[in-house]
Amino acid sequence: MSDLAPLTGEPLALDLVNTRPGTGDLLTTPDDLRAWWALQADRLPDDVPQDAGPEDLSAVLAVREHVAAALDRVRRGEEPLAADLAALNTAQRAAPAISELAWRDGTVRLTRRRTGPPGPRLAAWLAEAAAELLADPAVTRIRKCEADDCVMLFLPAHPRRRWCSAARCGNRARVARHYRRHKAG
C-alpha cells in the first residue's frame, strides 16, 4: 500500500471508493488488498478470509469502479447507469448469502455467510454495502472533500463538515489560510 494510509470510518462502500485518492491507487496488488482488508476486518463478516490473489483483487476493483460511478450519479440525484447497478447485483449473486442457524449459549444464533472463493465473497459483501448506501436517502448528502487536491468522499455527520479528514485536509487548509493571512500583512 502507498505511503498514504487509506481513510477509514466512512460507510464501507465509501471507504472502498476512497482507496483511489488523487495521489494514486491504494489497491494495486493483492498485498494492498490484504492490508486494506485488515483495516476493515471489524466491519466485515468473519467468513471473509484474509488471503487474496490477483483474481480477488480484480473482483474488488470491478466493484469499486461500479460503486464509484453509481455514487457519482446518485449523490447528485441522477439515475445511475443500469450497467453499474447490474454489475453490483451480479457481484452479490456471485457469492450467495446464506443465513445459518446455530445453537450457542442456550439460544439460537443467526449468522449471515456467503459462499464461494475469497475474492467474490469480499466483492459480494462490498457490493451489498454499496447497495445499502445507494438505497439510503442519506446518499445525497455525500460530499467531495473541499481541499483543492483531494478527491475523497465522505458522509458528513455534521452539516458544516468540509473535509474528508480534519487531520489531513482540514489541517492543510487551516495552515494555508494562516499563511495567506500572515503573508498579506
Number of C-alpha atoms within 10 A of each C-alpha: 18 12 6 10 11 18 20 16 12 15 15 20 23 25 21 27 22 23 24 19 17 11 11 11 14 21 22 17 16 18 16 18 24 19 18 21 19 13 15 16 14 9 12 16 15 12 14 20 16 15 13 19 14 13 14 19 24 18 18 23 19 16 29 25 17 22 27 20 17 23 26 20 14 19 18 14 11 12 12 19 13 10 12 19 19 12 17 27 16 15 24 24 17 18 21 15 16 12 11 10 11 11 9 8 7 6 8 10 12 12 13 12 17 22 16 13 15 22 24 27 27 29 27 28 25 25 29 19 19 27 18 14 18 20 10 10 11 12 19 17 14 17 20 16 19 17 17 8 11 16 18 23 23 24 19 16 8 7 8 7 16 17 22 24 16 13 9 13 20 18 13 13 16 12 12 12 12 11 11 11 10 9 8 6 5
